[in-house]
Amino acid sequence: MRLSKFCTCFIYLCSKITRMTFEEAVSLVDRIKDQVVGVPVKGRFIESLFIGPANWDEMHVFMNICFQKGEDEAIDEFIGKSFSVYGRSVTYIKPDLPRWDVIVLDDWEKTIYN
């Protein structure tokens, strides 16, 4: 019985650590944008930040809704799910062939301050 309570508490705490609401993601972007944009992170210069679903399997659905109906509509459809903050970088494989990379920045503050 005691182990069960511990497991339930541990799972709850982990879900709080890994889950971020849209409002929390906006707040994180506001706090880190001046520190991250234009800076190399994991060997890539971050050009911009964006917010999207934390579940990478849902990213294509989110992006399609953004393109077809707009970002506000996509956010409305994903409210209640977990969001992440991503850094976007581009490197050019050839002068006219960009390669876009995305880096998860949810733990940026923990990484930089520890």
N, CA, C and O atoms as a GROMACS GRO file, in nm:
protein
  456
    1MET      N    1   0.083  -0.119   0.000
    1MET     CA    2   0.000   0.000   0.000
    1MET      C    3   0.087   0.125   0.000
    1MET      O    4   0.060   0.219  -0.074
    2ARG      N    5   0.190   0.126   0.080
    2ARG     CA    6   0.275   0.244   0.090
    2ARG      C    7   0.350   0.267  -0.042
    2ARG      O    8   0.364   0.381  -0.085
    3LEU      N    9   0.398   0.161  -0.105
    3LEU     CA   10   0.467   0.172  -0.233
    3LEU      C   11   0.373   0.228  -0.339
    3LEU      O   12   0.414   0.308  -0.424
    4SER      N   13   0.248   0.187  -0.334
    4SER     CA   14   0.149   0.237  -0.429
    4SER      C   15   0.132   0.388  -0.418
    4SER      O   16   0.124   0.457  -0.519
    5LYS      N   17   0.128   0.440  -0.295
    5LYS     CA   18   0.117   0.584  -0.276
    5LYS      C   19   0.240   0.656  -0.330
    5LYS      O   20   0.229   0.761  -0.392
    6PHE      N   21   0.357   0.597  -0.305
    6PHE     CA   22   0.481   0.655  -0.356
    6PHE      C   23   0.480   0.661  -0.508
    6PHE      O   24   0.512   0.764  -0.567
    7CYS      N   25   0.442   0.550  -0.571
    7CYS     CA   26   0.438   0.544  -0.718
    7CYS      C   27   0.340   0.646  -0.774
    7CYS      O   28   0.371   0.714  -0.872
    8THR      N   29   0.223   0.658  -0.713
    8THR     CA   30   0.124   0.754  -0.759
    8THR      C   31   0.177   0.896  -0.747
    8THR      O   32   0.160   0.977  -0.838
    9CYS      N   33   0.242   0.927  -0.635
    9CYS     CA   34   0.298   1.059  -0.613
    9CYS      C   35   0.410   1.086  -0.713
    9CYS      O   36   0.418   1.196  -0.768
   10PHE      N   37   0.496   0.988  -0.737
   10PHE     CA   38   0.607   1.003  -0.831
   10PHE      C   39   0.556   1.029  -0.972
   10PHE      O   40   0.607   1.118  -1.041
   11ILE      N   41   0.458   0.954  -1.015
   11ILE     CA   42   0.401   0.973  -1.149
   11ILE      C   43   0.337   1.110  -1.160
   11ILE      O   44   0.351   1.176  -1.263
   12TYR      N   45   0.267   1.155  -1.057
   12TYR     CA   46   0.205   1.288  -1.057
   12TYR      C   47   0.312   1.396  -1.071
   12TYR      O   48   0.298   1.487  -1.152
   13LEU      N   49   0.420   1.386  -0.991
   13LEU     CA   50   0.526   1.487  -0.996
   13LEU      C   51   0.595   1.487  -1.132
   13LEU      O   52   0.627   1.594  -1.186
   14CYS      N   53   0.620   1.370  -1.189
   14CYS     CA   54   0.682   1.362  -1.322
   14CYS      C   55   0.592   1.426  -1.427
   14CYS      O   56   0.642   1.493  -1.518
   15SER      N   57   0.463   1.407  -1.417
   15SER     CA   58   0.372   1.466  -1.515
   15SER      C   59   0.373   1.618  -1.503
   15SER      O   60   0.359   1.688  -1.603
   16LYS      N   61   0.390   1.670  -1.382
   16LYS     CA   62   0.397   1.815  -1.363
   16LYS      C   63   0.528   1.872  -1.418
   16LYS      O   64   0.530   1.983  -1.470
   17ILE      N   65   0.635   1.796  -1.407
   17ILE     CA   66   0.764   1.841  -1.457
   17ILE      C   67   0.765   1.844  -1.608
   17ILE      O   68   0.819   1.937  -1.668
   18THR      N   69   0.707   1.744  -1.671
   18THR     CA   70   0.716   1.733  -1.816
   18THR      C   71   0.601   1.801  -1.889
   18THR      O   72   0.610   1.822  -2.010
   19ARG      N   73   0.494   1.836  -1.821
   19ARG     CA   74   0.380   1.898  -1.887
   19ARG      C   75   0.391   2.050  -1.876
   19ARG      O   76   0.424   2.103  -1.769
   20MET      N   77   0.364   2.118  -1.986
   20MET     CA   78   0.366   2.263  -1.985
   20MET      C   79   0.241   2.310  -2.059
   20MET      O   80   0.216   2.268  -2.172
   21THR      N   81   0.165   2.397  -1.995
   21THR     CA   82   0.049   2.453  -2.063
   21THR      C   83   0.096   2.554  -2.167
   21THR      O   84   0.213   2.590  -2.170
   22PHE      N   85   0.004   2.597  -2.252
   22PHE     CA   86   0.039   2.697  -2.352
   22PHE      C   87   0.086   2.826  -2.285
   22PHE      O   88   0.184   2.887  -2.328
   23GLU      N   89   0.017   2.867  -2.181
   23GLU     CA   90   0.054   2.990  -2.110
   23GLU      C   91   0.193   2.979  -2.048
   23GLU      O   92   0.269   3.075  -2.049
   24GLU      N   93   0.226   2.862  -1.993
   24GLU     CA   94   0.359   2.842  -1.938
   24GLU      C   95   0.466   2.846  -2.048
   24GLU      O   96   0.575   2.897  -2.026
   25ALA      N   97   0.432   2.791  -2.165
   25ALA     CA   98   0.526   2.795  -2.277
   25ALA      C   99   0.549   2.938  -2.324
   25ALA      O  100   0.662   2.976  -2.355
   26VAL      N  101   0.443   3.019  -2.329
   26VAL     CA  102   0.456   3.160  -2.366
   26VAL      C  103   0.546   3.232  -2.266
   26VAL      O  104   0.632   3.311  -2.304
   27SER      N  105   0.526   3.204  -2.139
   27SER     CA  106   0.608   3.264  -2.034
   27SER      C  107   0.755   3.224  -2.049
   27SER      O  108   0.844   3.308  -2.033
   28LEU      N  109   0.780   3.098  -2.081
   28LEU     CA  110   0.918   3.051  -2.101
   28LEU      C  111   0.982   3.122  -2.220
   28LEU      O  112   1.097   3.165  -2.212
   29VAL      N  113   0.908   3.136  -2.329
   29VAL     CA  114   0.960   3.207  -2.446
   29VAL      C  115   0.997   3.349  -2.408
   29VAL      O  116   1.105   3.397  -2.444
   30ASP      N  117   0.911   3.418  -2.334
   30ASP     CA  118   0.938   3.555  -2.292
   30ASP      C  119   1.065   3.564  -2.207
   30ASP      O  120   1.141   3.660  -2.218
   31ARG      N  121   1.087   3.462  -2.122
   31ARG     CA  122   1.203   3.465  -2.032
   31ARG      C  123   1.334   3.433  -2.104
   31ARG      O  124   1.438   3.489  -2.068
   32ILE      N  125   1.331   3.344  -2.205
   32ILE     CA  126   1.458   3.298  -2.262
   32ILE      C  127   1.491   3.356  -2.399
   32ILE      O  128   1.603   3.338  -2.446
   33LYS      N  129   1.398   3.424  -2.465
   33LYS     CA  130   1.422   3.465  -2.604
   33LYS      C  131   1.547   3.550  -2.620
   33LYS      O  132   1.619   3.533  -2.718
   34ASP      N  133   1.574   3.641  -2.528
   34ASP     CA  134   1.693   3.726  -2.540
   34ASP      C  135   1.822   3.649  -2.515
   34ASP      O  136   1.928   3.690  -2.561
   35GLN      N  137   1.814   3.539  -2.442
   35GLN     CA  138   1.932   3.458  -2.413
   35GLN      C  139   1.962   3.357  -2.522
   35GLN      O  140   2.077   3.315  -2.539
   36VAL      N  141   1.859   3.316  -2.598
   36VAL     CA  142   1.873   3.202  -2.688
   36VAL      C  143   1.884   3.243  -2.836
   36VAL      O  144   1.968   3.189  -2.908
   37VAL      N  145   1.803   3.335  -2.881
   37VAL     CA  146   1.801   3.372  -3.023
   37VAL      C  147   1.935   3.435  -3.061
   37VAL      O  148   1.980   3.530  -2.998
   38GLY      N  149   1.997   3.380  -3.165
   38GLY     CA  150   2.126   3.429  -3.213
   38GLY      C  151   2.245   3.363  -3.146
   38GLY      O  152   2.359   3.399  -3.174
   39VAL      N  153   2.218   3.268  -3.058
   39VAL     CA  154   2.324   3.201  -2.982
   39VAL      C  155   2.333   3.055  -3.028
   39VAL      O  156   2.231   2.994  -3.058
   40PRO      N  157   2.454   3.000  -3.036
   40PRO     CA  158   2.464   2.857  -3.071
   40PRO      C  159   2.419   2.769  -2.955
   40PRO      O  160   2.467   2.783  -2.842
   41VAL      N  161   2.328   2.678  -2.983
   41VAL     CA  162   2.281   2.579  -2.888
   41VAL      C  163   2.301   2.443  -2.953
   41VAL      O  164   2.247   2.416  -3.061
   42LYS      N  165   2.378   2.359  -2.888
   42LYS     CA  166   2.410   2.226  -2.942
   42LYS      C  167   2.465   2.238  -3.084
   42LYS      O  168   2.433   2.158  -3.172
   43GLY      N  169   2.549   2.339  -3.105
   43GLY     CA  170   2.616   2.355  -3.234
   43GLY      C  171   2.535   2.422  -3.343
   43GLY      O  172   2.581   2.430  -3.457
   44ARG      N  173   2.417   2.470  -3.311
   44ARG     CA  174   2.332   2.536  -3.412
   44ARG      C  175   2.290   2.673  -3.362
   44ARG      O  176   2.253   2.689  -3.246
   45PHE      N  177   2.294   2.774  -3.451
   45PHE     CA  178   2.248   2.906  -3.414
   45PHE      C  179   2.096   2.911  -3.418
   45PHE      O  180   2.035   2.880  -3.520
   46ILE      N  181   2.036   2.948  -3.308
   46ILE     CA  182   1.890   2.956  -3.298
   46ILE      C  183   1.845   3.087  -3.363
   46ILE      O  184   1.886   3.195  -3.320
   47GLU      N  185   1.761   3.077  -3.465
   47GLU     CA  186   1.712   3.195  -3.536
   47GLU      C  187   1.579   3.245  -3.482
   47GLU      O  188   1.551   3.365  -3.487
   48SER      N  189   1.497   3.153  -3.430
   48SER     CA  190   1.368   3.193  -3.376
   48SER      C  191   1.316   3.083  -3.284
   48SER      O  192   1.368   2.972  -3.282
   49LEU      N  193   1.214   3.118  -3.208
   49LEU     CA  194   1.150   3.024  -3.116
   49LEU      C  195   1.006   3.003  -3.159
   49LEU      O  196   0.943   3.093  -3.217
   50PHE      N  197   0.954   2.888  -3.132
   50PHE     CA  198   0.811   2.864  -3.153
   50PHE      C  199   0.760   2.765  -3.050
   50PHE      O  200   0.837   2.691  -2.989
   51ILE      N  201   0.630   2.765  -3.034
   51ILE     CA  202   0.563   2.677  -2.938
   51ILE      C  203   0.483   2.575  -3.018
   51ILE      O  204   0.413   2.609  -3.113
   52GLY      N  205   0.494   2.451  -2.977
   52GLY     CA  206   0.419   2.344  -3.043
   52GLY      C  207   0.390   2.234  -2.943
   52GLY      O  208   0.431   2.243  -2.827
   53PRO      N  209   0.321   2.131  -2.987
   53PRO     CA  210   0.288   2.021  -2.896
   53PRO      C  211   0.414   1.949  -2.848
   53PRO      O  212   0.510   1.933  -2.923
   54ALA      N  213   0.413   1.906  -2.723
   54ALA     CA  214   0.525   1.831  -2.668
   54ALA      C  215   0.534   1.693  -2.730
   54ALA      O  216   0.643   1.636  -2.741
   55ASN      N  217   0.422   1.638  -2.770
   55ASN     CA  218   0.418   1.507  -2.836
   55ASN      C  219   0.458   1.526  -2.982
   55ASN      O  220   0.380   1.580  -3.061
   56TRP      N  221   0.578   1.482  -3.017
   56TRP     CA  222   0.630   1.506  -3.151
   56TRP      C  223   0.542   1.440  -3.258
   56TRP      O  224   0.536   1.489  -3.370
   57ASP      N  225   0.475   1.332  -3.224
   57ASP     CA  226   0.387   1.265  -3.321
   57ASP      C  227   0.268   1.352  -3.360
   57ASP      O  228   0.209   1.331  -3.466
   58GLU      N  229   0.234   1.450  -3.277
   58GLU     CA  230   0.123   1.540  -3.307
   58GLU      C  231   0.167   1.668  -3.378
   58GLU      O  232   0.084   1.749  -3.418
   59MET      N  233   0.297   1.686  -3.395
   59MET     CA  234   0.348   1.810  -3.452
   59MET      C  235   0.298   1.832  -3.594
   59MET      O  236   0.262   1.945  -3.629
   60HIS      N  237   0.293   1.728  -3.677
   60HIS     CA  238   0.248   1.748  -3.815
   60HIS      C  239   0.101   1.791  -3.819
   60HIS      O  240   0.062   1.871  -3.904
   61VAL      N  241   0.019   1.739  -3.728
   61VAL     CA  242  -0.122   1.780  -3.721
   61VAL      C  243  -0.129   1.928  -3.682
   61VAL      O  244  -0.203   2.005  -3.743
   62PHE      N  245  -0.053   1.966  -3.580
   62PHE     CA  246  -0.049   2.105  -3.533
   62PHE      C  247  -0.005   2.199  -3.645
   62PHE      O  248  -0.066   2.303  -3.667
   63MET      N  249   0.102   2.162  -3.715
   63MET     CA  250   0.155   2.248  -3.823
   63MET      C  251   0.055   2.258  -3.939
   63MET      O  252   0.039   2.366  -3.996
   64ASN      N  253  -0.011   2.150  -3.974
   64ASN     CA  254  -0.111   2.155  -4.080
   64ASN      C  255  -0.226   2.249  -4.044
   64ASN      O  256  -0.273   2.326  -4.128
   65ILE      N  257  -0.271   2.242  -3.920
   65ILE     CA  258  -0.379   2.332  -3.876
   65ILE      C  259  -0.329   2.477  -3.881
   65ILE      O  260  -0.402   2.566  -3.923
   66CYS      N  261  -0.204   2.499  -3.838
   66CYS     CA  262  -0.146   2.635  -3.845
   66CYS      C  263  -0.149   2.688  -3.988
   66CYS      O  264  -0.189   2.802  -4.011
   67PHE      N  265  -0.107   2.607  -4.083
   67PHE     CA  266  -0.101   2.650  -4.223
   67PHE      C  267  -0.240   2.670  -4.283
   67PHE      O  268  -0.262   2.764  -4.360
   68GLN      N  269  -0.334   2.583  -4.248
   68GLN     CA  270  -0.466   2.587  -4.309
   68GLN      C  271  -0.561   2.686  -4.241
   68GLN      O  272  -0.637   2.755  -4.308
   69LYS      N  273  -0.557   2.692  -4.107
   69LYS     CA  274  -0.656   2.771  -4.034
   69LYS      C  275  -0.595   2.883  -3.950
   69LYS      O  276  -0.667   2.971  -3.904
   70GLY      N  277  -0.465   2.880  -3.931
   70GLY     CA  278  -0.399   2.981  -3.850
   70GLY      C  279  -0.354   2.927  -3.716
   70GLY      O  280  -0.405   2.826  -3.667
   71GLU      N  281  -0.257   2.996  -3.658
   71GLU     CA  282  -0.198   2.951  -3.532
   71GLU      C  283  -0.298   2.951  -3.417
   71GLU      O  284  -0.297   2.860  -3.334
   72ASP      N  285  -0.384   3.051  -3.411
   72ASP     CA  286  -0.482   3.057  -3.302
   72ASP      C  287  -0.574   2.936  -3.302
   72ASP      O  288  -0.605   2.880  -3.197
   73GLU      N  289  -0.617   2.895  -3.420
   73GLU     CA  290  -0.704   2.777  -3.432
   73GLU      C  291  -0.631   2.650  -3.388
   73GLU      O  292  -0.689   2.564  -3.322
   74ALA      N  293  -0.504   2.639  -3.425
   74ALA     CA  294  -0.425   2.521  -3.386
   74ALA      C  295  -0.409   2.516  -3.234
   74ALA      O  296  -0.423   2.410  -3.173
   75ILE      N  297  -0.381   2.630  -3.175
   75ILE     CA  298  -0.366   2.636  -3.029
   75ILE      C  299  -0.497   2.597  -2.962
   75ILE      O  300  -0.497   2.521  -2.865
   76ASP      N  301  -0.609   2.650  -3.012
   76ASP     CA  302  -0.740   2.615  -2.956
   76ASP      C  303  -0.765   2.465  -2.960
   76ASP      O  304  -0.820   2.408  -2.865
   77GLU      N  305  -0.726   2.400  -3.069
   77GLU     CA  306  -0.748   2.256  -3.082
   77GLU      C  307  -0.658   2.174  -2.990
   77GLU      O  308  -0.690   2.060  -2.957
   78PHE      N  309  -0.545   2.232  -2.948
   78PHE     CA  310  -0.452   2.158  -2.864
   78PHE      C  311  -0.454   2.201  -2.717
   78PHE      O  312  -0.378   2.149  -2.636
   79ILE      N  313  -0.540   2.296  -2.683
   79ILE     CA  314  -0.551   2.337  -2.543
   79ILE      C  315  -0.586   2.214  -2.459
   79ILE      O  316  -0.670   2.133  -2.498
   80GLY      N  317  -0.522   2.202  -2.345
   80GLY     CA  318  -0.540   2.086  -2.259
   80GLY      C  319  -0.431   1.982  -2.279
   80GLY      O  320  -0.417   1.891  -2.198
   81LYS      N  321  -0.354   1.996  -2.387
   81LYS     CA  322  -0.241   1.906  -2.410
   81LYS      C  323  -0.113   1.977  -2.368
   81LYS      O  324  -0.114   2.096  -2.338
   82SER      N  325  -0.007   1.903  -2.365
   82SER     CA  326   0.122   1.957  -2.323
   82SER      C  327   0.193   2.025  -2.441
   82SER      O  328   0.193   1.975  -2.553
   83PHE      N  329   0.252   2.141  -2.413
   83PHE     CA  330   0.326   2.217  -2.514
   83PHE      C  331   0.474   2.220  -2.479
   83PHE      O  332   0.513   2.199  -2.364
   84SER      N  333   0.557   2.245  -2.580
   84SER     CA  334   0.701   2.261  -2.562
   84SER      C  335   0.745   2.386  -2.636
   84SER      O  336   0.676   2.436  -2.724
   85VAL      N  337   0.863   2.435  -2.597
   85VAL     CA  338   0.925   2.548  -2.665
   85VAL      C  339   1.039   2.492  -2.750
   85VAL      O  340   1.122   2.416  -2.702
   86TYR      N  341   1.041   2.532  -2.876
   86TYR     CA  342   1.141   2.483  -2.970
   86TYR      C  343   1.223   2.599  -3.025
   86TYR      O  344   1.171   2.708  -3.049
   87GLY      N  345   1.351   2.573  -3.046
   87GLY     CA  346   1.438   2.668  -3.115
   87GLY      C  347   1.454   2.621  -3.258
   87GLY      O  348   1.474   2.503  -3.284
   88ARG      N  349   1.444   2.715  -3.352
   88ARG     CA  350   1.452   2.683  -3.494
   88ARG      C  351   1.585   2.736  -3.548
   88ARG      O  352   1.620   2.852  -3.526
   89SER      N  353   1.659   2.650  -3.618
   89SER     CA  354   1.781   2.694  -3.683
   89SER      C  355   1.782   2.644  -3.827
   89SER      O  356   1.714   2.548  -3.862
   90VAL      N  357   1.860   2.712  -3.908
   90VAL     CA  358   1.869   2.671  -4.048
   90VAL      C  359   2.016   2.670  -4.088
   90VAL      O  360   2.092   2.762  -4.057
   91THR      N  361   2.053   2.564  -4.158
   91THR     CA  362   2.185   2.557  -4.220
   91THR      C  363   2.160   2.526  -4.367
   91THR      O  364   2.062   2.461  -4.402
   92TYR      N  365   2.248   2.572  -4.451
   92TYR     CA  366   2.230   2.553  -4.594
   92TYR      C  367   2.321   2.441  -4.644
   92TYR      O  368   2.443   2.450  -4.636
   93ILE      N  369   2.257   2.337  -4.694
   93ILE     CA  370   2.330   2.224  -4.751
   93ILE      C  371   2.395   2.270  -4.882
   93ILE      O  372   2.510   2.238  -4.910
   94LYS      N  373   2.319   2.344  -4.960
   94LYS     CA  374   2.364   2.412  -5.082
   94LYS      C  375   2.309   2.553  -5.072
   94LYS      O  376   2.220   2.578  -4.991
   95PRO      N  377   2.358   2.646  -5.153
   95PRO     CA  378   2.309   2.785  -5.141
   95PRO      C  379   2.157   2.800  -5.148
   95PRO      O  380   2.101   2.892  -5.088
   96ASP      N  381   2.090   2.714  -5.220
   96ASP     CA  382   1.944   2.725  -5.233
   96ASP      C  383   1.869   2.609  -5.166
   96ASP      O  384   1.750   2.591  -5.189
   97LEU      N  385   1.939   2.531  -5.083
   97LEU     CA  386   1.877   2.415  -5.019
   97LEU      C  387   1.895   2.423  -4.867
   97LEU      O  388   1.998   2.380  -4.814
   98PRO      N  389   1.793   2.479  -4.796
   98PRO     CA  390   1.805   2.491  -4.650
   98PRO      C  391   1.773   2.360  -4.578
   98PRO      O  392   1.695   2.278  -4.626
   99ARG      N  393   1.834   2.344  -4.464
   99ARG     CA  394   1.800   2.234  -4.375
   99ARG      C  395   1.756   2.296  -4.243
   99ARG      O  396   1.834   2.365  -4.177
  100TRP      N  397   1.632   2.271  -4.205
  100TRP     CA  398   1.576   2.327  -4.082
  100TRP      C  399   1.594   2.227  -3.970
  100TRP      O  400   1.562   2.109  -3.985
  101ASP      N  401   1.646   2.273  -3.858
  101ASP     CA  402   1.661   2.190  -3.740
  101ASP      C  403   1.580   2.250  -3.626
  101ASP      O  404   1.562   2.371  -3.618
  102VAL      N  405   1.532   2.163  -3.539
  102VAL     CA  406   1.450   2.205  -3.426
  102VAL      C  407   1.511   2.146  -3.299
  102VAL      O  408   1.546   2.028  -3.295
  103ILE      N  409   1.524   2.229  -3.197
  103ILE     CA  410   1.581   2.187  -3.070
  103ILE      C  411   1.481   2.218  -2.959
  103ILE      O  412   1.430   2.329  -2.950
  104VAL      N  413   1.452   2.119  -2.875
  104VAL     CA  414   1.362   2.140  -2.762
  104VAL      C  415   1.434   2.222  -2.656
  104VAL      O  416   1.546   2.189  -2.616
  105LEU      N  417   1.369   2.330  -2.610
  105LEU     CA  418   1.431   2.420  -2.513
  105LEU      C  419   1.356   2.424  -2.380
  105LEU      O  420   1.372   2.520  -2.304
  106ASP      N  421   1.274   2.325  -2.351
  106ASP     CA  422   1.195   2.325  -2.228
  106ASP      C  423   1.280   2.335  -2.102
  106ASP      O  424   1.239   2.397  -2.004
  107ASP      N  425   1.398   2.275  -2.105
  107ASP     CA  426   1.483   2.275  -1.985
  107ASP      C  427   1.599   2.373  -1.996
  107ASP      O  428   1.700   2.357  -1.927
  108TRP      N  429   1.586   2.473  -2.082
  108TRP     CA  430   1.694   2.569  -2.106
  108TRP      C  431   1.738   2.637  -1.976
  108TRP      O  432   1.858   2.647  -1.949
  109GLU      N  433   1.644   2.682  -1.896
  109GLU     CA  434   1.680   2.754  -1.773
  109GLU      C  435   1.756   2.663  -1.675
  109GLU      O  436   1.851   2.707  -1.611
  110LYS      N  437   1.713   2.538  -1.664
  110LYS     CA  438   1.784   2.444  -1.577
  110LYS      C  439   1.925   2.420  -1.629
  110LYS      O  440   2.020   2.413  -1.551
  111THR      N  441   1.939   2.408  -1.760
  111THR     CA  442   2.069   2.381  -1.821
  111THR      C  443   2.163   2.498  -1.802
  111THR      O  444   2.279   2.478  -1.766
  112ILE      N  445   2.116   2.618  -1.824
  112ILE     CA  446   2.203   2.735  -1.822
  112ILE      C  447   2.238   2.780  -1.680
  112ILE      O  448   2.347   2.833  -1.658
  113TYR      N  449   2.148   2.760  -1.584
  113TYR     CA  450   2.173   2.807  -1.448
  113TYR      C  451   2.235   2.703  -1.356
  113TYR      O  452   2.271   2.735  -1.242
  114ASN      N  453   2.249   2.579  -1.403
  114ASN     CA  454   2.312   2.475  -1.318
  114ASN      C  455   2.452   2.446  -1.364
  114ASN      O  456   2.520   2.361  -1.305
   0.00000   0.00000   0.00000
